[in-house]
Amino acid sequence: MAADTSQSVATAAGDDEHVVARGRSRTAEGSNPKKRAADRGGLKRAFATHWYAWAMVAPVVIVLGVIIGWPLVRGVYLSLTNANERNVARTIGANHIDATYEFVGLDNYTAVLADPVFTQRLLWTVLWTVACVSITFALGLALANMLNREFKGRAVYRMALILPWAVPGFVSVFAWRFLFNRDNGILNKILEGGGIAAVPWLDDPTWAKVSVIAVNVWLGIPFMMVALLGGLQSIPGELYEAAEMDGASTWQRFRHITLPGLRSVSMTVILLSTIWTFNMFPVIFLLTRGGPGDATEILVTQAFRQAFVASPRDFAGSATWGVLILALLMIFALVYRRALRKQGEVW
């Protein structure tokens, strides 16, 4: 036993020395100027070999940099100033007035985060996003399962369910605004025909929140349904046949085959739907204008209101709200990605 123990200790020591030596060799290789030069040479050769690919990508990168990069940098800069309608550079007739706003550091962020309005808008935005995404996913999954089966007229039903996706968003919202009208709306006319009092869909804070969620769900179902339907059609049918032969019930097949098979597609569409809903400006603005009062204001509509509705227009405050929205979405995406990696999903 003593001999075996000493031999194992010696072997372990030898393994440790080998690991240390290997680590030192890797460090030496990493600090080797010749190796770094070889890596740079490899990059040059890759660029020379695939120059056409770089040439095709370059215009897109430049356009994205101009359209997204510059406004983003400008917004971050304005959020660190006290810029508003009265102190920015402007031209009145033949007279040009130079900008007089000043750099204030993080004062805008301190003011916004300490303002109870930010907490109110954030809580409602999170509730609005969670409600819309969860309901949209559930209904989209149910419809995708129905349309994945063979039945007469399936193509017609698919076209009818995709129709909301084809109609421009502002047209759909205006149509729903007409339906929700308290005095002349079709929904209240139907309720009155059944002896039910008219519902103040857009005039009551609670009903207004229900209304905007319903409209956003209606607009989001087609995308969710199409994406999940594609995922369902990629699941091999042999798995369902084998499970049915083993006596698995419908719920068991759905739980152990359908849901795992849709995991990768579901995670992607949930992330995209969350980002889109979090920033869904048109539905809120066109349907309720953030009202009644400010009951349905979300973060993006508040940022818009400060930049274009308030007097004087507060460009610095609006930029601060925009940067905070971007930061919240980035944090959510990072946490979401980390959770997916723990579950075995690789992005």
C-alpha positions as CSV (number, residue, x, y, z in Angstrom):
1,M,0.0,0.0,0.0
2,A,2.8,2.4,0.9
3,A,4.5,1.7,-2.4
4,D,1.3,2.2,-4.4
5,T,0.7,5.5,-2.6
6,S,4.1,6.9,-3.2
7,Q,3.9,5.8,-6.8
8,S,0.5,7.6,-7.2
9,V,1.9,10.7,-5.6
10,A,4.9,10.7,-7.9
11,T,2.6,10.3,-10.9
12,A,0.4,13.2,-9.7
13,A,3.5,15.3,-9.2
14,G,4.7,14.5,-12.7
15,D,1.3,15.4,-14.1
16,D,1.4,18.8,-12.3
17,E,4.9,19.5,-13.7
18,H,3.6,18.6,-17.2
19,V,0.7,21.0,-16.8
20,V,2.9,23.8,-15.5
21,A,5.4,23.2,-18.3
22,R,2.6,23.2,-20.9
23,G,1.2,26.4,-19.5
24,R,4.7,28.0,-19.7
25,S,5.1,26.9,-23.2
26,R,1.8,28.4,-24.2
27,T,2.7,31.6,-22.5
28,A,6.0,31.7,-24.3
29,E,4.2,31.0,-27.6
30,G,1.7,33.8,-26.9
31,S,4.5,36.3,-26.2
32,N,6.6,35.1,-29.2
33,P,6.9,38.0,-31.7
34,K,7.3,35.6,-34.5
35,K,4.0,33.9,-33.7
36,R,2.2,37.2,-33.6
37,A,3.7,38.2,-36.9
38,A,2.6,34.9,-38.3
39,D,-1.0,35.6,-37.1
40,R,-1.0,39.0,-38.7
41,G,0.3,37.4,-41.9
42,G,-2.6,34.9,-41.7
43,L,-5.1,37.7,-41.4
44,K,-3.5,39.5,-44.4
45,R,-3.7,36.3,-46.5
46,A,-7.4,35.8,-45.4
47,F,-8.2,39.3,-46.5
48,A,-6.4,38.9,-49.8
49,T,-8.1,35.6,-50.4
50,H,-11.7,36.8,-49.5
51,W,-11.4,40.4,-50.5
52,Y,-14.7,40.2,-52.4
53,A,-16.5,39.1,-49.2
54,W,-15.1,42.1,-47.4
55,A,-16.1,44.4,-50.3
56,M,-19.7,43.1,-50.2
57,V,-20.0,43.6,-46.4
58,A,-18.3,47.0,-46.3
59,P,-21.3,49.0,-47.7
60,V,-23.6,47.4,-45.2
61,V,-21.2,48.2,-42.3
62,I,-20.8,51.8,-43.4
63,V,-24.6,52.3,-43.8
64,L,-25.2,50.8,-40.4
65,G,-22.5,52.9,-38.9
66,V,-24.0,56.1,-40.3
67,I,-27.7,55.2,-39.5
68,I,-27.2,53.5,-36.1
69,G,-23.7,54.3,-34.9
70,W,-23.7,58.1,-35.3
71,P,-27.1,58.7,-33.7
72,L,-26.2,56.4,-30.9
73,V,-22.9,58.2,-30.2
74,R,-24.7,61.6,-30.5
75,G,-27.4,60.4,-28.1
76,V,-24.9,59.3,-25.5
77,Y,-23.2,62.7,-25.8
78,L,-26.4,64.7,-25.5
79,S,-27.4,62.7,-22.4
80,L,-24.3,64.1,-20.7
81,T,-25.3,67.7,-21.4
82,N,-28.1,70.0,-20.6
83,A,-29.2,70.5,-24.2
84,N,-32.8,71.7,-24.8
85,E,-34.7,73.6,-27.3
86,R,-33.5,77.0,-26.0
87,N,-29.7,76.4,-26.0
88,V,-29.0,74.2,-29.0
89,A,-27.6,75.7,-32.2
90,R,-30.4,77.0,-34.5
91,T,-31.1,79.3,-37.4
92,I,-33.9,81.9,-37.2
93,G,-34.3,83.6,-40.5
94,A,-30.9,84.9,-41.5
95,N,-29.5,84.7,-38.0
96,H,-27.6,81.7,-36.7
97,I,-27.5,81.2,-33.0
98,D,-24.7,79.0,-31.7
99,A,-25.2,76.3,-29.1
100,T,-24.8,77.3,-25.4
101,Y,-25.5,74.0,-23.7
102,E,-22.9,72.6,-21.3
103,F,-21.5,69.3,-20.2
104,V,-23.1,68.1,-17.0
105,G,-21.8,64.6,-16.6
106,L,-24.1,62.0,-15.1
107,D,-26.6,64.6,-13.6
108,N,-29.3,63.6,-16.1
109,Y,-29.0,59.9,-15.2
110,T,-29.2,60.8,-11.5
111,A,-32.3,62.9,-12.0
112,V,-34.1,60.4,-14.1
113,L,-33.3,57.4,-11.9
114,A,-34.4,59.4,-8.8
115,D,-37.7,60.5,-10.5
116,P,-40.7,58.3,-9.5
117,V,-42.0,58.7,-13.1
118,F,-39.1,56.5,-14.3
119,T,-40.1,53.7,-11.9
120,Q,-43.8,54.0,-12.9
121,R,-42.9,53.8,-16.6
122,L,-40.5,51.0,-16.1
123,L,-43.0,48.8,-14.1
124,W,-45.7,49.3,-16.7
125,T,-43.3,48.7,-19.6
126,V,-42.1,45.4,-18.0
127,L,-45.8,44.3,-17.3
128,W,-46.8,45.3,-20.8
129,T,-43.9,43.4,-22.3
130,V,-44.4,40.2,-20.2
131,A,-48.1,40.1,-20.9
132,C,-47.8,40.7,-24.6
133,V,-45.0,38.2,-25.2
134,S,-46.5,35.4,-23.0
135,I,-49.9,35.7,-24.6
136,T,-48.5,36.0,-28.1
137,F,-46.3,33.0,-27.6
138,A,-49.2,30.9,-26.1
139,L,-51.6,31.7,-28.9
140,G,-49.0,31.4,-31.6
141,L,-48.0,28.0,-30.4
142,A,-51.6,26.9,-30.2
143,L,-52.3,28.1,-33.8
144,A,-49.0,26.6,-35.1
145,N,-50.0,23.2,-33.7
146,M,-53.4,23.5,-35.3
147,L,-52.0,24.5,-38.7
148,N,-49.4,21.7,-38.6
149,R,-52.1,19.1,-39.0
150,E,-53.7,18.0,-42.3
151,F,-57.2,19.3,-42.7
152,K,-59.3,20.8,-45.5
153,G,-58.8,24.5,-46.2
154,R,-55.5,24.7,-44.3
155,A,-53.9,27.1,-46.8
156,V,-56.9,29.5,-46.5
157,Y,-56.6,29.5,-42.7
158,R,-52.8,30.1,-42.9
159,M,-53.4,33.1,-45.2
160,A,-56.1,34.5,-43.0
161,L,-53.9,34.3,-39.9
162,I,-50.9,35.8,-41.6
163,L,-53.0,38.8,-42.9
164,P,-52.4,41.0,-39.8
165,W,-48.7,40.8,-40.5
166,A,-49.1,42.0,-44.1
167,V,-51.2,45.0,-43.1
168,P,-49.1,48.1,-42.2
169,G,-49.0,48.6,-38.4
170,F,-50.5,52.1,-38.4
171,V,-53.4,51.0,-40.5
172,S,-54.2,48.1,-38.1
173,V,-53.9,50.4,-35.1
174,F,-56.3,53.0,-36.6
175,A,-58.8,50.2,-37.4
176,W,-58.7,49.0,-33.8
177,R,-59.1,52.6,-32.6
178,F,-62.3,52.8,-34.6
179,L,-63.4,49.4,-33.1
180,F,-62.7,50.7,-29.5
181,N,-64.6,54.0,-30.0
182,R,-66.9,54.4,-27.0
183,D,-69.8,55.9,-28.8
184,N,-69.6,54.5,-32.4
185,G,-67.3,51.6,-32.0
186,I,-68.4,48.2,-33.3
187,L,-67.5,46.4,-30.1
188,N,-69.7,48.6,-28.0
189,K,-72.5,48.4,-30.5
190,I,-72.3,44.6,-30.2
191,L,-72.3,44.8,-26.4
192,E,-75.3,47.2,-26.4
193,G,-77.2,44.8,-28.7
194,G,-76.7,42.2,-26.0
195,G,-77.9,44.5,-23.2
196,I,-74.4,45.2,-21.9
197,A,-73.3,48.8,-21.1
198,A,-70.7,50.3,-23.3
199,V,-67.1,49.8,-22.2
200,P,-64.8,52.8,-22.0
201,W,-62.0,51.0,-23.9
202,L,-59.7,53.9,-24.3
203,D,-61.0,56.3,-21.6
204,D,-60.4,54.1,-18.5
205,P,-56.8,53.4,-17.4
206,T,-57.4,49.7,-16.8
207,W,-59.4,49.1,-20.0
208,A,-56.8,51.2,-22.0
209,K,-54.0,48.9,-20.8
210,V,-56.1,45.9,-21.8
211,S,-56.8,47.4,-25.2
212,V,-53.1,48.1,-26.1
213,I,-52.1,44.6,-25.0
214,A,-54.9,43.1,-27.1
215,V,-53.9,45.1,-30.2
216,N,-50.2,44.3,-29.8
217,V,-51.0,40.6,-29.3
218,W,-53.1,40.7,-32.5
219,L,-50.2,42.2,-34.4
220,G,-47.6,39.8,-33.0
221,I,-49.4,36.5,-33.4
222,P,-48.6,36.0,-37.1
223,F,-44.8,36.3,-36.7
224,M,-44.9,34.0,-33.6
225,M,-47.1,31.5,-35.4
226,V,-45.0,31.3,-38.6
227,A,-41.8,30.9,-36.7
228,L,-43.1,28.2,-34.4
229,L,-44.8,26.4,-37.4
230,G,-41.5,26.2,-39.1
231,G,-40.0,24.7,-35.9
232,L,-42.8,22.2,-35.7
233,Q,-42.3,21.1,-39.3
234,S,-38.6,20.4,-38.6
235,I,-39.4,17.9,-35.8
236,P,-39.2,14.3,-37.3
237,G,-42.6,12.7,-37.5
238,E,-41.0,9.3,-36.5
239,L,-40.7,10.6,-32.9
240,Y,-44.4,11.1,-32.6
241,E,-45.1,7.7,-34.2
242,A,-42.7,5.9,-31.8
243,A,-44.2,7.8,-28.8
244,E,-47.8,6.9,-29.9
245,M,-46.8,3.3,-30.2
246,D,-45.4,3.3,-26.7
247,G,-48.7,4.6,-25.4
248,A,-47.8,8.2,-24.8
249,S,-50.8,10.6,-24.5
250,T,-51.2,13.8,-26.4
251,W,-50.0,15.9,-23.5
252,Q,-46.9,13.6,-23.0
253,R,-46.0,13.9,-26.7
254,F,-46.4,17.7,-26.6
255,R,-44.3,17.9,-23.4
256,H,-41.5,15.5,-24.2
257,I,-41.3,16.0,-28.0
258,T,-42.8,19.2,-29.2
259,L,-41.5,21.6,-26.5
260,P,-37.9,20.3,-26.6
261,G,-38.0,20.3,-30.4
262,L,-39.1,23.9,-30.4
263,R,-36.6,25.1,-27.7
264,S,-34.1,26.8,-30.0
265,V,-36.8,28.5,-32.1
266,S,-38.8,29.5,-29.0
267,M,-35.8,31.1,-27.3
268,T,-35.0,33.2,-30.4
269,V,-38.5,34.4,-31.1
270,I,-39.1,35.2,-27.4
271,L,-36.0,37.3,-27.3
272,L,-36.9,39.2,-30.5
273,S,-40.5,39.6,-29.4
274,T,-39.4,41.0,-26.0
275,I,-37.1,43.6,-27.6
276,W,-39.7,44.6,-30.2
277,T,-42.5,44.9,-27.6
278,F,-40.3,46.8,-25.1
279,N,-39.8,49.4,-27.8
280,M,-43.3,49.2,-29.4
281,F,-43.9,52.9,-29.9
282,P,-46.6,52.8,-32.7
283,V,-49.3,50.8,-30.8
284,I,-49.2,53.0,-27.7
285,F,-48.8,56.3,-29.4
286,L,-51.4,55.8,-32.2
287,L,-54.0,54.0,-30.0
288,T,-54.0,56.0,-26.7
289,R,-51.3,58.7,-27.0
290,G,-50.1,57.4,-23.7
291,G,-53.4,58.1,-22.1
292,P,-55.8,58.4,-20.5
293,G,-53.6,60.8,-18.6
294,D,-50.3,58.9,-18.7
295,A,-51.7,55.5,-17.8
296,T,-50.2,53.7,-20.9
297,E,-47.0,55.6,-21.2
298,I,-44.0,53.3,-21.7
299,L,-40.3,54.2,-21.7
300,V,-40.0,54.9,-25.4
301,T,-43.2,57.1,-25.5
302,Q,-41.9,59.1,-22.5
303,A,-38.6,59.7,-24.3
304,F,-40.6,60.8,-27.4
305,R,-42.7,63.1,-25.3
306,Q,-39.7,64.9,-23.8
307,A,-38.0,65.4,-27.2
308,F,-41.1,66.5,-29.3
309,V,-44.0,67.4,-27.0
310,A,-42.6,69.0,-23.9
311,S,-42.0,72.7,-23.9
312,P,-39.1,73.5,-24.1
313,R,-38.2,70.2,-25.7
314,D,-35.7,68.4,-23.5
315,F,-33.2,66.8,-25.9
316,A,-30.7,65.8,-23.1
317,G,-33.5,64.2,-21.0
318,S,-34.9,62.3,-24.0
319,A,-31.4,61.0,-24.8
320,T,-30.9,59.9,-21.2
321,W,-34.2,57.9,-21.4
322,G,-33.0,56.4,-24.7
323,V,-29.6,55.4,-23.3
324,L,-31.3,53.8,-20.2
325,I,-33.6,51.8,-22.5
326,L,-30.7,50.5,-24.5
327,A,-28.8,49.6,-21.3
328,L,-31.8,47.7,-19.9
329,L,-32.2,45.7,-23.2
330,M,-28.5,44.9,-23.3
331,I,-28.6,43.7,-19.7
332,F,-31.6,41.6,-20.5
333,A,-30.0,40.1,-23.6
334,L,-26.8,39.2,-21.7
335,V,-28.7,37.6,-18.8
336,Y,-30.9,35.7,-21.3
337,R,-27.9,34.5,-23.3
338,R,-26.2,33.3,-20.1
339,A,-29.3,31.4,-19.1
340,L,-29.5,29.7,-22.5
341,R,-25.9,28.7,-22.2
342,K,-26.6,27.0,-18.9
343,Q,-29.3,25.1,-20.6
344,G,-27.0,23.9,-23.4
345,E,-28.0,26.4,-26.0
346,V,-25.0,27.9,-27.9
347,W,-25.3,31.3,-29.6
